[in-house]
């Protein structure tokens, strides 16, 4: 984007976790292109969460600066309490404020439920859920202090859920559970933080990155519509002041469109009874009158 074009994130300070590669990198670059000052957080681990490497975050910062933007790198593990507190403080120390948090850090350790190890469960839930909670917690406390001092934060939290969490992909009980938890976390946090001028939303991206490579064979059209930039466009809008008043929503995002994912809805009701031997017909009738669970593809439904 040329320097003379409108940048509707001008001077907004953003943290993007997991920003060294894939979707996070795309988010950081687009936010910076629209004028945001970005803290590029990335531990530099492999997709499985193993190892560390400062290079990915440093390279994104260098790319942003080369284009005339402002950014600093952060290599901390935001799934730790101190790491999450530190990245929030780094934004404030370097840029004087914090307006946007994009919680994007994540790993994969896919395995069928019966074969999954305790470590594979714990590692995935920790990176996805704890990092989302911890960074949001420390950012929210900053915004609460600003609000109590008479300020108006007009802040944004954008969390990353997944179609696997919303629509239940097999072989990913750890990842799906964490991502479904993030979607619900986002809705609850939106209700809690609105009093401080903070909106909270979640995105379920469909993009080709190192996390999804090899899952399927994509056609050229599908590859085009799975470019991370489609998702980053929605993230950048949500980060801007234009998204004022939009909170507690979950969006599916890719080149085919931005879809509002509707949460759990009340279905049919069966008459209650204290005698469990009498409820079979009523429960089965209620199930028959209720919509099936949505499937992994838009418009698809399936029975459990």
N, C-alpha and C positions, 0 to 999 in steps of 0.2 A: 504493500500500500504506500502510495506516495505521501510525502510529508505535508502536502497541501490538502489532503483529503480529510474528511471528518473522522475523528477518532472518538467514538462515544464512550470509551473507557479512559479518556485522558485523565492522567494523574491519579487514577484509582490504583491502590496497592493490593496486589494479589499474591497469595501463596498457592502454588500448584505442587502437590506431592506426587511422587512417581513421575516426574516431568522430564526425565532424561531420555526417554524413548517413547515410541508409540503415541497413544492418545495424549498422555501428559505433555510430551514434547510439543505436539500439535496445539494443545490448549495454550501452553506458555507462549509459543510463537505468535499465535493469533491475538492473544490478549495484549502482548507487547506491541504488535502492529497497530492495534487500536488505542495505543497510548498508555496502557497500564504499566506500572512498575512491578516487576515480577520477581518473587523469590522462587527460584527453581530448585525444588527439593528432590533429591534422588540418592538413595543409598548405593545404587549401582550394582544391585544383586542380579543374579540370573533370574529367569522367569520362575524358577522353582523357589526363589528366595535365598539361594546360597551365594555367599561371597559378597564382596564390596568393591566398588570402583568409582573413583571420583570423576572419571573422564566424561561419562554421559551428561551429568549436570553441568560440568564446566564447558562442554562443547555447546550446549544450548545457550548458556549465558553468553558465550563468545559470539554465537550467531545473532542473538538479539542485539548485542552491542554493535556488531558490525553493520546492522541495519539501522542504527541510530536510536535504539531503544535503551531502556534502563533495566538491569537485572543483576541479581547476586545469586551465587550458588549456595546451597545448603546440603550437606551430605549426611545429616543425622537420620537415625532410625525413628520415624515419627510414630511407630507402634510402641515406643517407650514414652513414659510420662515426661521425662526430662527432654527427650528429643522433640516431642510435640510442643512443649513450652518454649523450647529454644527457637524453633522455627517461627513461632509467633513473635517472639521478642526480636528476632533478626529483622523481620519486616518493619517493626516499629523503630528499631535502632537505625536501620539503613534508610528508610523512606518516611519516617515520621508518623506513620499511621498504618492501619490495616482495614481494607474495605471488602475483600473477597477471599474466601477460602475455597479451593477446589480440591476435594479429597479424592485422589485418583490412585494412590498406591495400592498395589495388589500383586499376588502371586498365584500360581496354579500348582496343585499336586493332585491331579485327577486319579481316582481309583474307585472301583465298585465298593459299595458299603461293606460287604463281607470281607474284603481284603484290605480296607483302609486301616492304617496304623494310627495310634494315638498321636504321634508326632505330626503326621500328615493332616490330621484334623486340627490340632492346636496351632500349627504354623499358619495355616490358611485363615482360620478365624481370627487369629491375633493380628495379622497384617491388615486384613480388610476391616474388621469391625473395630478393633482397638484403636487403630490409627485414625479412623473416622471419628470415633468418640473423643479421643485425646486431643487432637488438633481443634476440633469444634469446641470442646470444653474450654480450652485456654483462650481461644479467640472470643468465645462468648463472654468470658469474664472480662476481657479487655473492653468489649462493647458495652457491657453492663456498667463498668466504671465510667466510660465516656457518657453514657446516658444519665447516670446519677449525678454527674458533674454539670449537667445541663446541655450536653452535646446531642447531636442527632446522627447516629452512626450511618444510617442508610446502607447497611451491610448485607452481604450475600454469602451463603454457604451453598455449595453445589457438590453433592455427593454422587458417587458412582455405584449404582446397583447393576443388575445384569438381567438379561432375558432368562438366564439359567435360574436365577433366584425368583423371578416373577412367574415363570412358566415351567420350571422344574425339568431341567435336563438330567438324564440319567448319567451315572458315573461321576457326579459332582456334588455329592451330599454336603461336603465341607464348604465348597465354594458357593453353592446355591443357598445353603442356610445362612452363610455370612452376608451374601448379597440381598437376600430377602430381609434379613435383619436391618441392613442399611436403609432399605426403602421405608420400613416402618419407623426406624430411628428418625429419618428425615421428616416424616409427618408429625411425629411427636415433638421434635425439636422446633419445627415451624410454629407450633402452637405455643411452646414455652417462650420462644425468643422474640415473638412479634412485638411484645411490649417494649423491647429495646431498639426497635427499628431494624430488625434482622429478618431477612427472608431465607428459607431453607427449602431447597428442591433437590431432586435426584434425577439422574439420567441413566438410561439403559442403552448403552451404545452398541451399534452393530458396525464393527470396523475390522479391517484386516491389519493385525499387528502380530508381534511375536507370540502373543498369548493365544491367537486364534489360527495362526498359520498351520496348514496341514489337516485342519478339521474336515474340510470339504474341498472339492474342486470347484472354483468359482469361474463363472463366465466373465468375459470382458465387461459386460454391463454391470454385473454384480460387483466386480472389483472396483469399478468407477464409483458406484454408489456406496461402497464400503470404505472409501478413503476417510481417514481420521478427521480431515478438515470439515466434513459435513457435521460431525459431532461437535467440533470446536466452535462452529458458527453458533450453535445453540448455546453452548457454554458461555461464549463471549456475550451473547445477548442477555443471558441470565445474570452475568456479572455486571452488566451495565445498569445505569439508572432507569433505562427504558422498561426494565422488567418490574418496576415498582408495583407492589400489591400482589404479585404472583408468588405464592408460597404454599408449601405442603403438597406439591404436585410431583408426580413421577412421569418422566417423558422418555419415550423410545425415540432414538435418533439415528438416522442414516440418510443417505442421499435420496431415498424413496419418500422421505417425509418425516416430520416430527409429530409423533402420536402421543396423546395423553393416555397413560395407562391408568385405568380405573381400579381402585383398590377393592378389597373384599366388600361384597354387597350382601344384604339380607336376602336369602332365598325363601322358599316355602317353609311353613312351620307345621310340625306335627303336634297333636294334642299331647300334653305331658301326662304321665301316669306314675304313681309310686310302685306300680307292679310291672317289672320289666318284661313279664311274659305276655303283656297285652300291647306292646308298642310296635311290634314288627310291621304290621300293615300300614300304620300311620307314617313311620319313618320311611318306608319304601315309597309311599305315595308322595311324600315331601321331596324325596330325591328325584322322582320322576318328573315333578313339576318345576324343578330348579335347573338352571343352566349348567351344563358340564363345565369343568375347569377349562380355562383357555389353554391352547397349545402353544408350542414354542414359536410357531409362525403366526403372523397377524391373520386373524379370521379363523384360525384352526381351533377346534375344540376336541378334547379327548376325555375319556373316562379314566379315573385313576387305575 
